[in-house]
Amino acid sequence: MKKNVGMLILFLLLGWLLGAWIAKALQSFKVLSFLTHPTTISWSPRADLDIISYNITINFELSLLSLIGIIAAFWLYRRL
């Protein structure tokens, strides 16, 4: 299988998504709160250029389990 940047990005996004799903499933266990507590990273670019204006908000939620998912996905990608 040929490795490329698109495949790496796909692996990382799927690892992040799987880690986030596992974190959501384990949120009810208070003992694992250090793994499931998300940190939100926000980015809000906006501009008003007289003829066009835009306002975009992008939020990333990253927990320790989603970070572990990203690392595992990168490891799997390297093993291919």
N, C-alpha and C positions, 0 to 999 in steps of 0.2 A: 504494500500500500504506500503510495506516494504521500509524503508529508508536505503540507503547505500551511500558510498562515490562516486561511479560511477554516481548515480542519481544526487547527489549534484553538481558534476563537470559538468554534462550535463546541469543542470539548470543554473549554473553560466555562462557557455559559451553561452548558448542561450540568457540569459539576456544581456550579453556583446554585442553580435551580434545585438540584437534588438535595444539596445541603440545606437550602432554605426550607424545602418541604419537610425534611427530617426535623429541623428546628421547630417548625410550626407544630408538628405532631407531638413533640416532646415538651412543648411549653407548659403543659399542665403539671409536669413534675417539677416541684420547687427546688429539688436537689440539683437539677441540671440547669438552673437558671443562668449560670455563668457561660454555658454553651449556647443557650437559646436567646439571650438578650441581644436584640439587634441595635446596631449603631447606624444612624441615618446620615448619609452624605448627600448634601443638596447642591445643585448647580442651577442658577437661574439667569441665563443670558437674556438681555432685552435691549432693544434699540428703537429709536424713533428717528427715521431718516426723511421726514416730511412726506414722502410719497409711499412709504411702506413702514410699518412698525411691527415688531414681534415681541412676544413675551413667552418664553419657554421655561418650564420648570422640570428638572429631572432629579429624582430622588433614588439613591441607591441604599438598600438596607443590607448591612453586612453583619453577620453573627460569626461566632467562632466555628460553628458547624458548617456554615456556608464557605468559610475560608478553608476548612479541612476538605470540603468537597472540591474546591478549586485546586488545591494542592494534589488531591488524589486524581483529578482529571488530567492535570499536567503530567503526573507520574505515568498514568495510563497512555497518554499521548506519546511520551518518550519511549515506552516499551513497544510501541507498534513498529 
